[in-house]
Each structure stands twice: as structure tokens, then as C-alpha cells.
Amino acid sequence: PDVIKIDTEGFELEVVRGLAQTLRGPKLRALFIEIHFGLLHERGLDGAPAEIERELEQRGFSCSWPDASHIVALRR
């Protein structure tokens, strides 16, 4: 894919980790991720948003937060 939209109701970190091979591919240029803080908190994953950013940045993406619940990651 060229672009991925992730809205997985509290399972964003698992999805990003499962995309490891896809994230390495040069064709992928952007990800849009909705972060569900309340659901992550219920699962004991308060640090997941920072981990998601770290995973994406390690694979060549720049992350920004256009609002309080969305990450936009663009390939550098």
C-alpha cells in the first residue's frame, strides 16, 4: 500500500508492530492512526502512543499530531 489508515479501537500498537515488514517497504508513504487513549488505558497500555511514534520514526517516518487523537506519519 501507499497509504494506511488505522482505527483499531485500542489495538493500534499491535497493528503497527504487525506491519513491520510493510513499514520497511519504500512504497508506503503515509499512515494515519486514530489513537484510543481510553481503551489503551483500560488495557494498561498508557505508553502505547509513544511506542507507536518510536516504531514509526525508527522506520523512517516523521510523526505529527494534527489533533489530540490522531497521528500522521509521513515517510522522510
PDB file of N, CA, C and O in Angstrom:
ATOM      1  N   PRO A   1       0.809  -1.209   0.000  1.00  0.00           N
ATOM      2  CA  PRO A   1       0.000   0.000   0.000  1.00  0.00           C
ATOM      3  C   PRO A   1       0.850   1.271   0.000  1.00  0.00           C
ATOM      4  O   PRO A   1       2.000   1.265   0.440  1.00  0.00           O
ATOM      5  N   ASP A   2       0.269   2.349  -0.496  1.00  0.00           N
ATOM      6  CA  ASP A   2       0.912   3.664  -0.446  1.00  0.00           C
ATOM      7  C   ASP A   2       0.567   4.401   0.840  1.00  0.00           C
ATOM      8  O   ASP A   2       1.394   5.122   1.398  1.00  0.00           O
ATOM      9  N   VAL A   3      -0.678   4.211   1.306  1.00  0.00           N
ATOM     10  CA  VAL A   3      -1.198   4.905   2.479  1.00  0.00           C
ATOM     11  C   VAL A   3      -1.990   3.907   3.313  1.00  0.00           C
ATOM     12  O   VAL A   3      -2.704   3.064   2.770  1.00  0.00           O
ATOM     13  N   ILE A   4      -1.862   4.005   4.649  1.00  0.00           N
ATOM     14  CA  ILE A   4      -2.604   3.127   5.553  1.00  0.00           C
ATOM     15  C   ILE A   4      -3.335   3.989   6.574  1.00  0.00           C
ATOM     16  O   ILE A   4      -2.765   4.929   7.128  1.00  0.00           O
ATOM     17  N   LYS A   5      -4.609   3.659   6.821  1.00  0.00           N
ATOM     18  CA  LYS A   5      -5.414   4.279   7.878  1.00  0.00           C
ATOM     19  C   LYS A   5      -5.667   3.210   8.934  1.00  0.00           C
ATOM     20  O   LYS A   5      -6.163   2.128   8.620  1.00  0.00           O
ATOM     21  N   ILE A   6      -5.332   3.508  10.173  1.00  0.00           N
ATOM     22  CA  ILE A   6      -5.506   2.548  11.270  1.00  0.00           C
ATOM     23  C   ILE A   6      -6.496   3.127  12.273  1.00  0.00           C
ATOM     24  O   ILE A   6      -6.283   4.212  12.814  1.00  0.00           O
ATOM     25  N   ASP A   7      -7.569   2.400  12.515  1.00  0.00           N
ATOM     26  CA  ASP A   7      -8.568   2.753  13.530  1.00  0.00           C
ATOM     27  C   ASP A   7      -9.024   1.427  14.128  1.00  0.00           C
ATOM     28  O   ASP A   7     -10.005   0.835  13.680  1.00  0.00           O
ATOM     29  N   THR A   8      -8.300   0.972  15.143  1.00  0.00           N
ATOM     30  CA  THR A   8      -8.497  -0.386  15.639  1.00  0.00           C
ATOM     31  C   THR A   8      -8.904  -0.450  17.107  1.00  0.00           C
ATOM     32  O   THR A   8      -8.661  -1.452  17.778  1.00  0.00           O
ATOM     33  N   GLU A   9      -9.530   0.629  17.610  1.00  0.00           N
ATOM     34  CA  GLU A   9     -10.165   0.618  18.917  1.00  0.00           C
ATOM     35  C   GLU A   9      -9.287   0.069  20.034  1.00  0.00           C
ATOM     36  O   GLU A   9      -9.672  -0.869  20.732  1.00  0.00           O
ATOM     37  N   GLY A  10      -8.100   0.660  20.201  1.00  0.00           N
ATOM     38  CA  GLY A  10      -7.221   0.287  21.301  1.00  0.00           C
ATOM     39  C   GLY A  10      -6.160  -0.741  20.973  1.00  0.00           C
ATOM     40  O   GLY A  10      -5.386  -1.121  21.851  1.00  0.00           O
ATOM     41  N   PHE A  11      -6.102  -1.199  19.742  1.00  0.00           N
ATOM     42  CA  PHE A  11      -5.094  -2.183  19.336  1.00  0.00           C
ATOM     43  C   PHE A  11      -4.106  -1.596  18.318  1.00  0.00           C
ATOM     44  O   PHE A  11      -3.518  -2.320  17.516  1.00  0.00           O
ATOM     45  N   GLU A  12      -3.940  -0.275  18.370  1.00  0.00           N
ATOM     46  CA  GLU A  12      -3.077   0.412  17.410  1.00  0.00           C
ATOM     47  C   GLU A  12      -1.633  -0.074  17.482  1.00  0.00           C
ATOM     48  O   GLU A  12      -1.004  -0.277  16.444  1.00  0.00           O
ATOM     49  N   LEU A  13      -1.098  -0.263  18.680  1.00  0.00           N
ATOM     50  CA  LEU A  13       0.292  -0.691  18.820  1.00  0.00           C
ATOM     51  C   LEU A  13       0.508  -2.065  18.200  1.00  0.00           C
ATOM     52  O   LEU A  13       1.491  -2.278  17.491  1.00  0.00           O
ATOM     53  N   GLU A  14      -0.394  -2.987  18.458  1.00  0.00           N
ATOM     54  CA  GLU A  14      -0.254  -4.329  17.876  1.00  0.00           C
ATOM     55  C   GLU A  14      -0.299  -4.289  16.352  1.00  0.00           C
ATOM     56  O   GLU A  14       0.435  -5.016  15.682  1.00  0.00           O
ATOM     57  N   VAL A  15      -1.160  -3.439  15.814  1.00  0.00           N
ATOM     58  CA  VAL A  15      -1.266  -3.331  14.357  1.00  0.00           C
ATOM     59  C   VAL A  15       0.026  -2.768  13.771  1.00  0.00           C
ATOM     60  O   VAL A  15       0.541  -3.291  12.783  1.00  0.00           O
ATOM     61  N   VAL A  16       0.550  -1.702  14.378  1.00  0.00           N
ATOM     62  CA  VAL A  16       1.799  -1.115  13.882  1.00  0.00           C
ATOM     63  C   VAL A  16       2.928  -2.147  13.944  1.00  0.00           C
ATOM     64  O   VAL A  16       3.709  -2.274  13.001  1.00  0.00           O
ATOM     65  N   ARG A  17       3.010  -2.869  15.035  1.00  0.00           N
ATOM     66  CA  ARG A  17       4.053  -3.912  15.141  1.00  0.00           C
ATOM     67  C   ARG A  17       3.849  -5.010  14.105  1.00  0.00           C
ATOM     68  O   ARG A  17       4.823  -5.532  13.563  1.00  0.00           O
ATOM     69  N   GLY A  18       2.615  -5.364  13.824  1.00  0.00           N
ATOM     70  CA  GLY A  18       2.326  -6.378  12.822  1.00  0.00           C
ATOM     71  C   GLY A  18       2.633  -5.924  11.400  1.00  0.00           C
ATOM     72  O   GLY A  18       2.763  -6.747  10.493  1.00  0.00           O
ATOM     73  N   LEU A  19       2.746  -4.627  11.211  1.00  0.00           N
ATOM     74  CA  LEU A  19       3.059  -4.064   9.895  1.00  0.00           C
ATOM     75  C   LEU A  19       4.557  -3.879   9.672  1.00  0.00           C
ATOM     76  O   LEU A  19       4.950  -3.194   8.728  1.00  0.00           O
ATOM     77  N   ALA A  20       5.390  -4.462  10.504  1.00  0.00           N
ATOM     78  CA  ALA A  20       6.837  -4.213  10.451  1.00  0.00           C
ATOM     79  C   ALA A  20       7.403  -4.361   9.043  1.00  0.00           C
ATOM     80  O   ALA A  20       8.146  -3.489   8.591  1.00  0.00           O
ATOM     81  N   GLN A  21       7.080  -5.412   8.360  1.00  0.00           N
ATOM     82  CA  GLN A  21       7.627  -5.621   7.008  1.00  0.00           C
ATOM     83  C   GLN A  21       7.076  -4.577   6.031  1.00  0.00           C
ATOM     84  O   GLN A  21       7.819  -4.051   5.203  1.00  0.00           O
ATOM     85  N   THR A  22       5.807  -4.282   6.122  1.00  0.00           N
ATOM     86  CA  THR A  22       5.191  -3.283   5.249  1.00  0.00           C
ATOM     87  C   THR A  22       5.799  -1.902   5.485  1.00  0.00           C
ATOM     88  O   THR A  22       6.010  -1.143   4.539  1.00  0.00           O
ATOM     89  N   LEU A  23       6.082  -1.575   6.755  1.00  0.00           N
ATOM     90  CA  LEU A  23       6.660  -0.277   7.083  1.00  0.00           C
ATOM     91  C   LEU A  23       8.055  -0.108   6.498  1.00  0.00           C
ATOM     92  O   LEU A  23       8.488   1.017   6.249  1.00  0.00           O
ATOM     93  N   ARG A  24       8.753  -1.194   6.280  1.00  0.00           N
ATOM     94  CA  ARG A  24      10.103  -1.124   5.688  1.00  0.00           C
ATOM     95  C   ARG A  24      10.061  -0.884   4.185  1.00  0.00           C
ATOM     96  O   ARG A  24      11.050  -0.439   3.602  1.00  0.00           O
ATOM     97  N   GLY A  25       8.932  -1.173   3.554  1.00  0.00           N
ATOM     98  CA  GLY A  25       8.829  -1.025   2.103  1.00  0.00           C
ATOM     99  C   GLY A  25       8.807   0.436   1.688  1.00  0.00           C
ATOM    100  O   GLY A  25       8.103   1.240   2.299  1.00  0.00           O
ATOM    101  N   PRO A  26       9.566   0.792   0.659  1.00  0.00           N
ATOM    102  CA  PRO A  26       9.650   2.189   0.233  1.00  0.00           C
ATOM    103  C   PRO A  26       8.359   2.736  -0.382  1.00  0.00           C
ATOM    104  O   PRO A  26       8.192   3.952  -0.476  1.00  0.00           O
ATOM    105  N   LYS A  27       7.462   1.870  -0.795  1.00  0.00           N
ATOM    106  CA  LYS A  27       6.226   2.320  -1.427  1.00  0.00           C
ATOM    107  C   LYS A  27       5.300   3.028  -0.429  1.00  0.00           C
ATOM    108  O   LYS A  27       4.590   3.964  -0.797  1.00  0.00           O
ATOM    109  N   LEU A  28       5.308   2.581   0.828  1.00  0.00           N
ATOM    110  CA  LEU A  28       4.433   3.174   1.844  1.00  0.00           C
ATOM    111  C   LEU A  28       4.922   4.570   2.171  1.00  0.00           C
ATOM    112  O   LEU A  28       6.066   4.753   2.587  1.00  0.00           O
ATOM    113  N   ARG A  29       4.057   5.555   1.984  1.00  0.00           N
ATOM    114  CA  ARG A  29       4.486   6.931   2.206  1.00  0.00           C
ATOM    115  C   ARG A  29       3.778   7.624   3.352  1.00  0.00           C
ATOM    116  O   ARG A  29       4.231   8.670   3.816  1.00  0.00           O
ATOM    117  N   ALA A  30       2.646   7.045   3.830  1.00  0.00           N
ATOM    118  CA  ALA A  30       1.927   7.721   4.914  1.00  0.00           C
ATOM    119  C   ALA A  30       1.050   6.764   5.705  1.00  0.00           C
ATOM    120  O   ALA A  30       0.508   5.799   5.165  1.00  0.00           O
ATOM    121  N   LEU A  31       0.920   7.050   6.998  1.00  0.00           N
ATOM    122  CA  LEU A  31      -0.019   6.346   7.866  1.00  0.00           C
ATOM    123  C   LEU A  31      -0.833   7.387   8.625  1.00  0.00           C
ATOM    124  O   LEU A  31      -0.317   8.431   9.026  1.00  0.00           O
ATOM    125  N   PHE A  32      -2.100   7.086   8.810  1.00  0.00           N
ATOM    126  CA  PHE A  32      -2.998   7.914   9.595  1.00  0.00           C
ATOM    127  C   PHE A  32      -3.571   7.007  10.675  1.00  0.00           C
ATOM    128  O   PHE A  32      -4.229   6.012  10.372  1.00  0.00           O
ATOM    129  N   ILE A  33      -3.323   7.350  11.929  1.00  0.00           N
ATOM    130  CA  ILE A  33      -3.676   6.456  13.025  1.00  0.00           C
ATOM    131  C   ILE A  33      -4.543   7.194  14.036  1.00  0.00           C
ATOM    132  O   ILE A  33      -4.165   8.251  14.540  1.00  0.00           O
ATOM    133  N   GLU A  34      -5.714   6.624  14.328  1.00  0.00           N
ATOM    134  CA  GLU A  34      -6.550   7.155  15.395  1.00  0.00           C
ATOM    135  C   GLU A  34      -6.162   6.438  16.682  1.00  0.00           C
ATOM    136  O   GLU A  34      -6.191   5.209  16.756  1.00  0.00           O
ATOM    137  N   ILE A  35      -5.797   7.224  17.694  1.00  0.00           N
ATOM    138  CA  ILE A  35      -5.366   6.666  18.979  1.00  0.00           C
ATOM    139  C   ILE A  35      -6.540   6.724  19.957  1.00  0.00           C
ATOM    140  O   ILE A  35      -7.123   7.787  20.173  1.00  0.00           O
ATOM    141  N   HIS A  36      -6.877   5.600  20.536  1.00  0.00           N
ATOM    142  CA  HIS A  36      -7.977   5.490  21.501  1.00  0.00           C
ATOM    143  C   HIS A  36      -7.388   5.407  22.911  1.00  0.00           C
ATOM    144  O   HIS A  36      -7.205   4.321  23.461  1.00  0.00           O
ATOM    145  N   PHE A  37      -7.099   6.572  23.477  1.00  0.00           N
ATOM    146  CA  PHE A  37      -6.423   6.636  24.770  1.00  0.00           C
ATOM    147  C   PHE A  37      -7.171   5.892  25.871  1.00  0.00           C
ATOM    148  O   PHE A  37      -6.550   5.181  26.661  1.00  0.00           O
ATOM    149  N   GLY A  38      -8.477   6.041  25.936  1.00  0.00           N
ATOM    150  CA  GLY A  38      -9.259   5.382  26.983  1.00  0.00           C
ATOM    151  C   GLY A  38      -9.163   3.871  26.901  1.00  0.00           C
ATOM    152  O   GLY A  38      -8.989   3.200  27.919  1.00  0.00           O
ATOM    153  N   LEU A  39      -9.274   3.331  25.699  1.00  0.00           N
ATOM    154  CA  LEU A  39      -9.185   1.882  25.521  1.00  0.00           C
ATOM    155  C   LEU A  39      -7.774   1.374  25.803  1.00  0.00           C
ATOM    156  O   LEU A  39      -7.602   0.297  26.374  1.00  0.00           O
ATOM    157  N   LEU A  40      -6.773   2.141  25.405  1.00  0.00           N
ATOM    158  CA  LEU A  40      -5.396   1.754  25.718  1.00  0.00           C
ATOM    159  C   LEU A  40      -5.174   1.761  27.227  1.00  0.00           C
ATOM    160  O   LEU A  40      -4.519   0.868  27.765  1.00  0.00           O
ATOM    161  N   HIS A  41      -5.715   2.757  27.900  1.00  0.00           N
ATOM    162  CA  HIS A  41      -5.596   2.838  29.358  1.00  0.00           C
ATOM    163  C   HIS A  41      -6.245   1.626  30.022  1.00  0.00           C
ATOM    164  O   HIS A  41      -5.674   1.044  30.944  1.00  0.00           O
ATOM    165  N   GLU A  42      -7.435   1.244  29.559  1.00  0.00           N
ATOM    166  CA  GLU A  42      -8.120   0.070  30.107  1.00  0.00           C
ATOM    167  C   GLU A  42      -7.279  -1.191  29.958  1.00  0.00           C
ATOM    168  O   GLU A  42      -7.385  -2.105  30.776  1.00  0.00           O
ATOM    169  N   ARG A  43      -6.457  -1.249  28.935  1.00  0.00           N
ATOM    170  CA  ARG A  43      -5.611  -2.411  28.680  1.00  0.00           C
ATOM    171  C   ARG A  43      -4.234  -2.274  29.335  1.00  0.00           C
ATOM    172  O   ARG A  43      -3.371  -3.135  29.162  1.00  0.00           O
ATOM    173  N   GLY A  44      -4.035  -1.191  30.087  1.00  0.00           N
ATOM    174  CA  GLY A  44      -2.746  -0.982  30.750  1.00  0.00           C
ATOM    175  C   GLY A  44      -1.649  -0.549  29.812  1.00  0.00           C
ATOM    176  O   GLY A  44      -0.473  -0.784  30.089  1.00  0.00           O
ATOM    177  N   LEU A  45      -2.002   0.077  28.713  1.00  0.00           N
ATOM    178  CA  LEU A  45      -1.039   0.455  27.681  1.00  0.00           C
ATOM    179  C   LEU A  45      -0.951   1.970  27.517  1.00  0.00           C
ATOM    180  O   LEU A  45      -1.009   2.483  26.399  1.00  0.00           O
ATOM    181  N   ASP A  46      -0.812   2.680  28.626  1.00  0.00           N
ATOM    182  CA  ASP A  46      -0.734   4.142  28.563  1.00  0.00           C
ATOM    183  C   ASP A  46       0.457   4.637  27.744  1.00  0.00           C
ATOM    184  O   ASP A  46       0.402   5.735  27.191  1.00  0.00           O
ATOM    185  N   GLY A  47       1.527   3.855  27.654  1.00  0.00           N
ATOM    186  CA  GLY A  47       2.705   4.252  26.897  1.00  0.00           C
ATOM    187  C   GLY A  47       2.650   3.900  25.419  1.00  0.00           C
ATOM    188  O   GLY A  47       3.594   4.183  24.682  1.00  0.00           O
ATOM    189  N   ALA A  48       1.562   3.287  24.977  1.00  0.00           N
ATOM    190  CA  ALA A  48       1.470   2.836  23.583  1.00  0.00           C
ATOM    191  C   ALA A  48       1.625   3.961  22.559  1.00  0.00           C
ATOM    192  O   ALA A  48       2.314   3.757  21.560  1.00  0.00           O
ATOM    193  N   PRO A  49       1.023   5.134  22.753  1.00  0.00           N
ATOM    194  CA  PRO A  49       1.203   6.183  21.728  1.00  0.00           C
ATOM    195  C   PRO A  49       2.672   6.552  21.509  1.00  0.00           C
ATOM    196  O   PRO A  49       3.098   6.739  20.369  1.00  0.00           O
ATOM    197  N   ALA A  50       3.439   6.657  22.575  1.00  0.00           N
ATOM    198  CA  ALA A  50       4.872   6.960  22.429  1.00  0.00           C
ATOM    199  C   ALA A  50       5.596   5.807  21.749  1.00  0.00           C
ATOM    200  O   ALA A  50       6.501   6.031  20.945  1.00  0.00           O
ATOM    201  N   GLU A  51       5.209   4.585  22.062  1.00  0.00           N
ATOM    202  CA  GLU A  51       5.830   3.422  21.409  1.00  0.00           C
ATOM    203  C   GLU A  51       5.507   3.393  19.921  1.00  0.00           C
ATOM    204  O   GLU A  51       6.362   3.050  19.104  1.00  0.00           O
ATOM    205  N   ILE A  52       4.287   3.748  19.570  1.00  0.00           N
ATOM    206  CA  ILE A  52       3.900   3.799  18.157  1.00  0.00           C
ATOM    207  C   ILE A  52       4.767   4.818  17.426  1.00  0.00           C
ATOM    208  O   ILE A  52       5.310   4.526  16.360  1.00  0.00           O
ATOM    209  N   GLU A  53       4.895   6.003  17.994  1.00  0.00           N
ATOM    210  CA  GLU A  53       5.743   7.024  17.374  1.00  0.00           C
ATOM    211  C   GLU A  53       7.174   6.522  17.213  1.00  0.00           C
ATOM    212  O   GLU A  53       7.776   6.697  16.154  1.00  0.00           O
ATOM    213  N   ARG A  54       7.716   5.908  18.243  1.00  0.00           N
ATOM    214  CA  ARG A  54       9.089   5.398  18.200  1.00  0.00           C
ATOM    215  C   ARG A  54       9.249   4.347  17.095  1.00  0.00           C
ATOM    216  O   ARG A  54      10.214   4.383  16.332  1.00  0.00           O
ATOM    217  N   GLU A  55       8.299   3.418  17.019  1.00  0.00           N
ATOM    218  CA  GLU A  55       8.351   2.371  15.974  1.00  0.00           C
ATOM    219  C   GLU A  55       8.355   3.006  14.579  1.00  0.00           C
ATOM    220  O   GLU A  55       9.123   2.599  13.707  1.00  0.00           O
ATOM    221  N   LEU A  56       7.499   3.998  14.379  1.00  0.00           N
ATOM    222  CA  LEU A  56       7.401   4.632  13.065  1.00  0.00           C
ATOM    223  C   LEU A  56       8.639   5.448  12.739  1.00  0.00           C
ATOM    224  O   LEU A  56       9.142   5.397  11.616  1.00  0.00           O
ATOM    225  N   GLU A  57       9.131   6.197  13.710  1.00  0.00           N
ATOM    226  CA  GLU A  57      10.326   7.015  13.471  1.00  0.00           C
ATOM    227  C   GLU A  57      11.552   6.145  13.191  1.00  0.00           C
ATOM    228  O   GLU A  57      12.406   6.528  12.392  1.00  0.00           O
ATOM    229  N   GLN A  58      11.648   4.988  13.834  1.00  0.00           N
ATOM    230  CA  GLN A  58      12.760   4.074  13.579  1.00  0.00           C
ATOM    231  C   GLN A  58      12.717   3.520  12.161  1.00  0.00           C
ATOM    232  O   GLN A  58      13.734   3.060  11.641  1.00  0.00           O
ATOM    233  N   ARG A  59      11.559   3.562  11.543  1.00  0.00           N
ATOM    234  CA  ARG A  59      11.407   3.048  10.185  1.00  0.00           C
ATOM    235  C   ARG A  59      11.319   4.162   9.142  1.00  0.00           C
ATOM    236  O   ARG A  59      10.880   3.932   8.015  1.00  0.00           O
ATOM    237  N   GLY A  60      11.742   5.373   9.526  1.00  0.00           N
ATOM    238  CA  GLY A  60      11.880   6.446   8.543  1.00  0.00           C
ATOM    239  C   GLY A  60      10.691   7.360   8.370  1.00  0.00           C
ATOM    240  O   GLY A  60      10.582   8.036   7.347  1.00  0.00           O
ATOM    241  N   PHE A  61       9.792   7.401   9.345  1.00  0.00           N
ATOM    242  CA  PHE A  61       8.629   8.275   9.259  1.00  0.00           C
ATOM    243  C   PHE A  61       8.767   9.440  10.232  1.00  0.00           C
ATOM    244  O   PHE A  61       9.348   9.294  11.307  1.00  0.00           O
ATOM    245  N   SER A  62       8.233  10.584   9.853  1.00  0.00           N
ATOM    246  CA  SER A  62       8.108  11.741  10.746  1.00  0.00           C
ATOM    247  C   SER A  62       6.675  11.766  11.235  1.00  0.00           C
ATOM    248  O   SER A  62       5.741  11.669  10.439  1.00  0.00           O
ATOM    249  N   CYS A  63       6.497  11.896  12.543  1.00  0.00           N
ATOM    250  CA  CYS A  63       5.160  11.852  13.128  1.00  0.00           C
ATOM    251  C   CYS A  63       4.730  13.232  13.608  1.00  0.00           C
ATOM    252  O   CYS A  63       5.536  14.016  14.110  1.00  0.00           O
ATOM    253  N   SER A  64       3.455  13.505  13.441  1.00  0.00           N
ATOM    254  CA  SER A  64       2.858  14.725  13.988  1.00  0.00           C
ATOM    255  C   SER A  64       1.467  14.378  14.495  1.00  0.00           C
ATOM    256  O   SER A  64       0.880  13.364  14.117  1.00  0.00           O
ATOM    257  N   TRP A  65       0.958  15.246  15.360  1.00  0.00           N
ATOM    258  CA  TRP A  65      -0.371  15.097  15.938  1.00  0.00           C
ATOM    259  C   TRP A  65      -1.221  16.284  15.477  1.00  0.00           C
ATOM    260  O   TRP A  65      -1.137  17.353  16.080  1.00  0.00           O
ATOM    261  N   PRO A  66      -2.033  16.133  14.432  1.00  0.00           N
ATOM    262  CA  PRO A  66      -2.868  17.247  13.986  1.00  0.00           C
ATOM    263  C   PRO A  66      -3.968  17.594  14.988  1.00  0.00           C
ATOM    264  O   PRO A  66      -4.491  18.708  14.986  1.00  0.00           O
ATOM    265  N   ASP A  67      -4.313  16.635  15.839  1.00  0.00           N
ATOM    266  CA  ASP A  67      -5.238  16.878  16.945  1.00  0.00           C
ATOM    267  C   ASP A  67      -4.904  15.882  18.056  1.00  0.00           C
ATOM    268  O   ASP A  67      -3.943  15.122  17.941  1.00  0.00           O
ATOM    269  N   ALA A  68      -5.682  15.885  19.114  1.00  0.00           N
ATOM    270  CA  ALA A  68      -5.344  15.113  20.310  1.00  0.00           C
ATOM    271  C   ALA A  68      -5.464  13.599  20.161  1.00  0.00           C
ATOM    272  O   ALA A  68      -5.001  12.872  21.038  1.00  0.00           O
ATOM    273  N   SER A  69      -6.058  13.106  19.101  1.00  0.00           N
ATOM    274  CA  SER A  69      -6.230  11.657  18.994  1.00  0.00           C
ATOM    275  C   SER A  69      -5.792  11.055  17.658  1.00  0.00           C
ATOM    276  O   SER A  69      -6.158   9.924  17.337  1.00  0.00           O
ATOM    277  N   HIS A  70      -5.017  11.798  16.887  1.00  0.00           N
ATOM    278  CA  HIS A  70      -4.580  11.278  15.579  1.00  0.00           C
ATOM    279  C   HIS A  70      -3.076  11.513  15.357  1.00  0.00           C
ATOM    280  O   HIS A  70      -2.543  12.589  15.628  1.00  0.00           O
ATOM    281  N   ILE A  71      -2.430  10.475  14.861  1.00  0.00           N
ATOM    282  CA  ILE A  71      -1.035  10.576  14.436  1.00  0.00           C
ATOM    283  C   ILE A  71      -1.024  10.540  12.906  1.00  0.00           C
ATOM    284  O   ILE A  71      -1.693   9.717  12.281  1.00  0.00           O
ATOM    285  N   VAL A  72      -0.256  11.441  12.332  1.00  0.00           N
ATOM    286  CA  VAL A  72       0.037  11.409  10.899  1.00  0.00           C
ATOM    287  C   VAL A  72       1.521  11.108  10.783  1.00  0.00           C
ATOM    288  O   VAL A  72       2.354  11.844  11.312  1.00  0.00           O
ATOM    289  N   ALA A  73       1.849  10.028  10.092  1.00  0.00           N
ATOM    290  CA  ALA A  73       3.248   9.637   9.894  1.00  0.00           C
ATOM    291  C   ALA A  73       3.559   9.675   8.404  1.00  0.00           C
ATOM    292  O   ALA A  73       2.927   8.981   7.608  1.00  0.00           O
ATOM    293  N   LEU A  74       4.535  10.492   8.039  1.00  0.00           N
ATOM    294  CA  LEU A  74       4.932  10.638   6.644  1.00  0.00           C
ATOM    295  C   LEU A  74       6.371  10.186   6.465  1.00  0.00           C
ATOM    296  O   LEU A  74       7.236  10.486   7.288  1.00  0.00           O
ATOM    297  N   ARG A  75       6.616   9.461   5.385  1.00  0.00           N
ATOM    298  CA  ARG A  75       7.982   8.987   5.121  1.00  0.00           C
ATOM    299  C   ARG A  75       8.873  10.194   4.897  1.00  0.00           C
ATOM    300  O   ARG A  75       8.530  11.112   4.151  1.00  0.00           O
ATOM    301  N   ARG A  76      10.028  10.176   5.559  1.00  0.00           N
ATOM    302  CA  ARG A  76      11.003  11.275   5.404  1.00  0.00           C
ATOM    303  C   ARG A  76      11.707  11.178   4.081  1.00  0.00           C
ATOM    304  O   ARG A  76      12.559  12.011   3.772  1.00  0.00           O
TER     305      ARG A  76
END
